Amino acid sequence: MNMLALTIILPLIGFVLLAFSRGRWSENVSAIVGVGSVGLAALVTAFMRR
């Protein structure tokens, strides 16, 4: 898969997960999903330069 596409898809997946959970998850789980998806996209971006 194209690395550039992952920088867009990962936060989108996080958004979809959070949107469909609709408050059923605890705040901690929601925070982990939100920060984790953006953090993974940042890591992918960092490794694209190499």
Secondary structure, 3 states (H helix, E strand, C coil): CCHHHHHHHHHHHHHHHHHHHCCCCCHHHHHHHHHHHHHHHHHHHHHHCC
